[in-house]
Amino acid sequence: MSPFVSPNLSVLIDADLTATFGTVRQLRQEVLVADITASHEEHDALGAAEITTRFVAAVRSGDRLEEFRLWELAREYDRGQPFGPRLVDELDGLSTPAAA
């Protein structure tokens, strides 16, 4: 610091910098944790069998929100698997009254 700046001002500036760096460090850590969590979710993505099993359980329990969430996951799964039977069609067949 400059010799012309009072020592009290120097202490205040140092404290502000320390607080700012601490905040930046904390924000970087939170972003890193969020990135790690997102990559784990992508890696641990549900397969077709798990989506189907959970969908059947949701239909039986009457959990419409879970049914919709799993149906959306099935749509994503179908986008990644362009060939073969569509999982959404399978889920639609399982949600009819005749399937219950």
C-alpha positions in Angstrom: 0.0 0.0 0.0 1.0 3.6 -0.5 2.6 5.3 2.5 0.1 8.2 2.0 -2.9 5.9 2.7 -3.8 5.8 6.3 -3.3 2.5 8.1 -7.0 2.3 8.9 -8.0 2.5 5.3 -5.4 -0.1 4.4 -6.9 -2.5 6.9 -10.3 -1.9 5.5 -9.2 -2.5 2.0 -7.4 -5.7 3.0 -10.6 -6.9 4.8 -12.7 -6.1 1.8 -10.4 -8.0 -0.5 -10.3 -11.0 1.9 -14.1 -11.0 2.1 -14.4 -10.7 -1.7 -12.0 -13.5 -2.3 -13.8 -15.7 0.2 -17.1 -15.1 -1.5 -15.6 -15.9 -4.9 -14.0 -19.1 -3.5 -17.3 -20.1 -2.1 -19.2 -19.5 -5.4 -16.6 -21.5 -7.3 -17.0 -24.3 -4.9 -20.8 -24.3 -5.2 -20.5 -24.3 -9.1 -18.1 -27.2 -8.9 -20.4 -29.2 -6.7 -23.4 -28.4 -9.0 -21.3 -29.6 -12.0 -20.3 -32.8 -10.2 -23.9 -33.4 -9.3 -25.1 -32.9 -12.8 -22.4 -35.2 -14.3 -23.4 -37.9 -11.8 -27.1 -37.6 -12.8 -26.1 -37.9 -16.5 -23.9 -40.9 -15.7 -26.5 -42.6 -13.6 -29.3 -42.1 -16.1 -32.1 -44.5 -15.9 -32.3 -47.3 -18.4 -35.4 -48.4 -20.2 -36.1 -51.2 -17.7 -35.8 -48.9 -14.7 -38.0 -46.3 -16.3 -40.6 -48.9 -17.0 -40.5 -50.4 -13.5 -40.9 -47.0 -11.9 -43.7 -46.1 -14.3 -45.7 -49.2 -13.5 -45.3 -48.4 -9.8 -46.4 -44.8 -10.3 -49.4 -46.0 -12.3 -50.4 -48.4 -9.6 -50.0 -45.8 -6.8 -51.8 -43.1 -8.9 -48.9 -40.7 -8.8 -49.6 -38.6 -11.9 -46.6 -36.3 -11.5 -44.2 -39.2 -11.3 -45.9 -40.8 -14.4 -45.4 -37.6 -16.3 -41.7 -37.2 -15.2 -41.0 -40.8 -16.2 -42.8 -40.4 -19.5 -40.6 -37.3 -20.2 -37.5 -39.4 -19.4 -38.8 -42.0 -21.8 -39.0 -39.4 -24.5 -35.4 -38.4 -23.9 -34.4 -42.1 -24.0 -36.2 -42.5 -27.3 -34.4 -39.5 -28.8 -31.1 -41.2 -27.9 -32.2 -44.6 -29.3 -33.6 -43.8 -32.8 -33.9 -47.5 -33.8 -36.0 -50.2 -32.2 -39.3 -50.0 -30.3 -40.2 -46.7 -28.7 -40.3 -46.7 -24.9 -43.0 -44.0 -24.9 -45.3 -46.4 -26.8 -44.6 -49.1 -24.3 -45.4 -46.8 -21.4 -48.6 -45.6 -23.1 -49.6 -49.3 -23.4 -49.0 -49.8 -19.7 -51.0 -46.9 -18.6 -54.2 -48.0 -20.3 -57.0 -49.5 -18.1 -56.7 -52.8 -19.9 -53.1 -53.1 -18.9 -53.9 -52.6 -15.2 
